[in-house]
Amino acid sequence: MSPELKRRIVSGLVLAVVVLAATWYGGFSFRALAAVIAILIYYEWSTITKLGERDFSANAFGWVAILLVAYNIVFGERDLAIPLLGGAAITAILLVLWRKGSWWLPGGIVYAGLSGISLAAIRADDQAGFVATLFIFAVVWATDIFAYFVGRALQGPKLAPRISPGKTWSGAIGGTVSAAIASSAVALVVFSRLSLWTVAISILLSVTSQIGDLFESFIKRRFGVKDSSHLIPGHGGVMDRVDGLVFACFAAFLLTLVYSASTGHLGISVAAFLFGF
């Protein structure tokens, strides 16, 4: 076994233990993890897009915004999360328009901030949030693993050759089917029942997870980098590891907000939306 593979295995195991432990304990532990992920994503985003080199003061504002969002995730009021992020994003947009700056600034604030907010909102502080988080993990991990193996086995037409030449339609479909099966197993084990709604949501989240993967690949190709950073030995950066996860969380969180607003069921949890409570 090569030293590089050993580093990859060890760091992967450490990451899995940390994430699963924080997910199990929930509360402060998971909110802190979500906040750290948001901060590290902004660090990698601003590094890849060279925001600090383009405009130091604008990037400094981005850092202040993300740190405030991260603080609110851990210690603040949950209802203030989206207004705070929205205010920061609008201010960043005004800065870009005023100073003819980079649109990667508001993009990074929204991407990083919403990553932390959606993760924390899905886990929440109850048992249902724990199950919802495991459900999304099952979707994303099954999508990643089986898209890779099915794609390698079946080959076929490329999914997005200009963005990620290794991905195929066969892999994408295989990953989505596997995600539906894995996440359905989670729902059946916990609730002893399964609805078509939950299966449909799992398919949608698998698709958005793959879109997230392609989105990060687009950014890296746009700026000519191989990895988002070198923070994780053998794995690259945080964005490399959570690209699909954060997009799936975006979808689950935002769809819950839309459903809540459109039906009048204000304050409905992501878990209730996913499982049709």
Phi, psi and omega per residue, in radians:
M1 nan 2.256 -3.098
S2 -1.260 2.686 3.102
P3 -0.995 -0.641 -3.138
E4 -1.126 -0.739 3.129
L5 -1.156 -0.673 3.095
K6 -1.058 -0.794 3.120
R7 -1.063 -0.711 -3.117
R8 -1.114 -0.751 -3.129
I9 -1.167 -0.824 -3.109
V10 -1.094 -0.843 -3.120
S11 -1.152 -0.604 3.094
G12 -1.128 -0.730 3.109
L13 -1.142 -0.735 3.128
V14 -1.076 -0.793 3.125
L15 -1.052 -0.789 -3.123
A16 -1.061 -0.762 -3.141
V17 -1.097 -0.799 -3.120
V18 -1.087 -0.832 -3.091
V19 -1.146 -0.813 -3.110
L20 -1.186 -0.636 3.091
A21 -1.129 -0.790 3.122
A22 -1.114 -0.660 3.109
T23 -1.132 -0.719 3.135
W24 -1.107 -0.836 -3.090
Y25 -1.305 -0.576 3.138
G26 1.087 -2.652 3.076
G27 0.925 -2.367 -3.094
F28 -1.033 -0.701 -3.089
S29 -1.026 -0.827 -3.104
F30 -1.308 -0.647 3.098
R31 -1.079 -0.690 3.102
A32 -1.123 -0.720 3.096
L33 -1.078 -0.792 3.130
A34 -1.064 -0.698 3.134
A35 -1.157 -0.737 3.115
V36 -1.105 -0.728 3.105
I37 -1.048 -0.767 3.121
A38 -1.052 -0.778 -3.131
I39 -1.123 -0.783 -3.111
L40 -1.197 -0.611 3.078
I41 -1.107 -0.759 3.128
Y42 -1.139 -0.671 3.086
Y43 -1.007 -0.836 -3.111
E44 -1.210 -0.723 3.122
W45 -1.039 -0.854 -3.097
S46 -1.177 -0.527 3.093
T47 -1.258 -0.824 3.138
I48 -1.049 -0.815 -3.062
T49 -1.481 -0.021 3.093
K50 1.014 0.702 -3.129
L51 -1.085 -0.692 3.140
G52 -1.116 -0.611 3.124
E53 -1.297 -0.589 -3.128
R54 -1.255 -0.805 -3.075
D55 -2.754 1.750 -3.053
F56 -1.080 -0.774 -3.078
S57 -1.178 -0.663 3.107
A58 -1.142 -0.718 3.109
N59 -1.165 -0.596 3.076
A60 -1.085 -0.686 3.068
F61 -1.084 -0.726 3.107
G62 -1.018 -0.726 3.119
W63 -1.136 -0.749 3.107
V64 -1.053 -0.763 -3.124
A65 -1.077 -0.817 -3.107
I66 -1.178 -0.666 3.116
L67 -1.143 -0.646 3.083
L68 -1.162 -0.753 3.103
V69 -1.076 -0.769 3.135
A70 -1.092 -0.731 3.104
Y71 -1.072 -0.735 -3.138
N72 -1.163 -0.617 3.103
I73 -1.038 -0.739 -3.053
V74 -1.440 -0.783 -2.961
F75 -2.057 -0.267 -2.979
G76 -1.594 -2.979 3.119
E77 -1.449 2.293 -3.104
R78 -1.059 -0.631 -3.099
D79 -1.198 -0.278 -3.136
L80 -1.550 -0.151 -3.014
A81 -1.052 -0.933 -3.094
I82 -1.198 -0.782 3.061
P83 -1.015 -0.684 3.123
L84 -1.136 -0.808 3.125
L85 -1.145 -0.716 3.123
G86 -1.099 -0.731 3.101
G87 -1.092 -0.719 3.119
A88 -1.137 -0.724 -3.133
A89 -1.151 -0.750 3.133
I90 -1.123 -0.731 3.092
T91 -1.078 -0.724 3.112
A92 -1.106 -0.690 3.103
I93 -1.097 -0.756 3.112
L94 -1.102 -0.665 3.082
L95 -1.094 -0.727 3.127
V96 -1.104 -0.780 -3.132
L97 -1.161 -0.678 -3.096
W98 -1.243 -0.742 -3.026
R99 -1.849 0.110 -3.094
K100 0.924 0.843 -3.099
G101 -1.528 -2.830 -3.075
S102 -1.623 2.321 3.093
W103 -1.248 -0.151 3.056
W104 -1.200 -0.321 3.113
L105 -1.158 -1.059 3.110
P106 -1.097 -0.558 3.103
G107 -1.070 -0.754 3.131
G108 -1.175 -0.681 3.125
I109 -1.095 -0.800 -3.135
V110 -1.171 -0.793 -3.093
Y111 -1.099 -0.858 -3.119
A112 -1.227 -0.803 -3.099
G113 -1.120 -0.772 -3.133
L114 -1.196 -0.487 3.066
S115 -1.036 -0.895 -3.132
G116 -1.178 -0.745 -3.105
I117 -1.105 -0.807 -3.090
S118 -1.190 -0.690 3.089
L119 -1.034 -0.842 -3.120
A120 -1.147 -0.665 -3.117
A121 -1.175 -0.661 -3.129
I122 -1.195 -0.794 -3.138
R123 -1.177 -0.670 -3.119
A124 0.864 -2.606 -3.091
D125 -2.249 0.423 -3.107
D126 -2.293 3.067 -3.103
Q127 -1.150 -0.638 3.117
A128 -1.086 -0.663 3.096
G129 -1.147 -0.624 3.075
F130 -1.082 -0.790 3.138
V131 -1.159 -0.709 3.125
A132 -1.070 -0.705 3.123
T133 -1.154 -0.756 3.076
L134 -1.077 -0.665 3.116
F135 -1.029 -0.820 -3.125
I136 -1.223 -0.673 3.041
F137 -0.994 -0.779 -3.130
A138 -1.064 -0.742 3.111
V139 -1.044 -0.905 -3.030
V140 -1.211 -0.792 -3.103
W141 -1.181 -0.721 3.100
A142 -1.130 -0.686 3.099
T143 -1.058 -0.872 -3.113
D144 -1.073 -0.865 -3.033
I145 -1.172 -0.881 -3.039
F146 -1.388 -0.446 3.018
A147 -1.091 -0.677 3.127
Y148 -1.146 -0.902 -3.052
F149 -1.263 -0.714 3.114
V150 -1.163 -0.708 3.122
G151 -1.087 -0.731 3.121
R152 -1.174 -0.635 -3.094
A153 -1.310 -0.739 -3.036
L154 -1.697 -0.428 -3.093
Q155 0.976 -2.370 3.140
G156 1.690 -2.938 -3.074
P157 -1.036 2.536 3.134
K158 -1.329 2.541 -3.132
L159 -1.340 -0.867 -3.140
A160 -2.608 1.312 -2.989
P161 -1.026 -0.531 -3.122
R162 -1.340 -0.391 -3.097
I163 -1.762 -0.859 -3.103
S164 -2.483 1.560 -3.009
P165 -1.041 -0.391 -3.081
G166 -1.400 -0.264 -3.048
K167 -1.520 2.424 -3.124
T168 -2.146 2.828 3.076
W169 -1.140 -0.645 3.120
S170 -1.094 -0.717 3.103
G171 -1.134 -0.731 -3.136
A172 -1.084 -0.775 -3.141
I173 -1.194 -0.754 3.114
G174 -1.071 -0.698 3.107
G175 -1.132 -0.702 -3.120
T176 -1.187 -0.756 3.110
V177 -1.103 -0.749 3.135
S178 -1.128 -0.668 3.114
A179 -1.104 -0.722 3.125
A180 -1.099 -0.696 3.141
I181 -1.195 -0.831 -3.094
A182 -1.112 -0.807 -3.115
S183 -1.221 -0.589 3.076
S184 -1.118 -0.631 3.096
A185 -1.096 -0.680 3.093
V186 -1.072 -0.829 -3.133
A187 -1.104 -0.689 -3.131
L188 -1.188 -0.720 -3.135
V189 -1.099 -0.729 -3.059
V190 -1.402 -0.791 -2.992
F191 -1.869 -0.160 -3.116
S192 1.049 0.399 3.072
R193 -2.712 2.818 -3.110
L194 -2.556 2.302 3.131
S195 -1.872 2.716 3.070
L196 -1.081 -0.530 3.107
W197 -1.031 -0.833 -3.120
T198 -1.124 -0.703 3.099
V199 -1.105 -0.769 3.138
A200 -1.087 -0.727 3.117
I201 -1.111 -0.697 -3.139
S202 -1.107 -0.667 3.101
I203 -1.145 -0.774 3.118
L204 -1.072 -0.755 -3.134
L205 -1.171 -0.597 3.074
S206 -1.114 -0.753 3.117
V207 -1.100 -0.783 3.140
T208 -1.172 -0.556 3.064
S209 -1.075 -0.746 3.123
Q210 -1.214 -0.582 3.044
I211 -1.113 -0.698 3.100
G212 -1.077 -0.712 3.096
D213 -1.068 -0.804 3.136
L214 -1.157 -0.638 3.131
F215 -1.075 -0.789 3.130
E216 -1.166 -0.646 3.082
S217 -1.088 -0.668 3.096
F218 -1.081 -0.787 -3.136
I219 -1.087 -0.792 -3.126
K220 -1.126 -0.717 3.112
R221 -1.173 -0.655 3.140
R222 -1.053 -0.632 -3.091
F223 -1.878 0.121 3.016
G224 1.172 0.700 3.098
V225 -2.071 2.618 -3.126
K226 -1.512 -0.782 3.127
D227 -2.150 2.682 -3.139
S228 -1.177 -0.482 3.034
S229 -2.986 -2.939 3.081
H230 -2.169 0.585 -3.091
L231 -1.238 -0.515 -3.082
I232 -1.969 1.917 -3.099
P233 -0.946 2.184 3.096
G234 1.431 -0.144 -3.070
H235 -2.130 -0.154 -3.074
G236 1.563 -2.254 -3.071
G237 -1.977 -3.136 3.136
V238 -1.135 -0.750 3.120
M239 -1.058 -0.598 3.101
D240 -1.103 -0.541 -3.073
R241 -1.611 -0.454 -3.031
V242 -2.024 0.186 -3.074
D243 -1.003 -0.836 3.112
G244 -1.236 -0.658 -3.117
L245 -1.076 -0.808 -3.065
V246 -1.184 -0.609 3.105
F247 -1.196 -0.660 3.074
A248 -1.129 -0.689 3.090
C249 -1.172 -0.705 3.054
F250 -0.927 -0.903 -3.062
A251 -1.069 -0.831 -3.117
A252 -1.083 -0.778 -3.097
F253 -1.186 -0.855 -3.080
L254 -1.209 -0.663 3.091
L255 -1.126 -0.623 3.080
T256 -1.109 -0.749 3.112
L257 -1.086 -0.766 -3.141
V258 -1.123 -0.793 3.125
Y259 -1.076 -0.758 -3.137
S260 -1.065 -0.785 -3.111
A261 -1.226 -0.663 -3.051
S262 -1.351 -0.461 -3.116
T263 -1.754 -0.199 -3.104
G264 1.454 0.047 3.097
H265 -1.495 1.242 -3.050
L266 -1.168 2.420 3.091
G267 1.464 0.153 3.118
I268 -1.094 2.463 -3.121
S269 -1.411 2.796 3.082
V270 -1.093 -0.670 3.133
A271 -1.051 -0.764 3.131
A272 -1.093 -0.663 3.107
F273 -1.173 -0.784 -3.091
L274 -1.116 -0.718 -3.004
F275 -1.803 0.040 3.073
G276 1.162 0.674 -3.140
F277 -1.113 nan nan
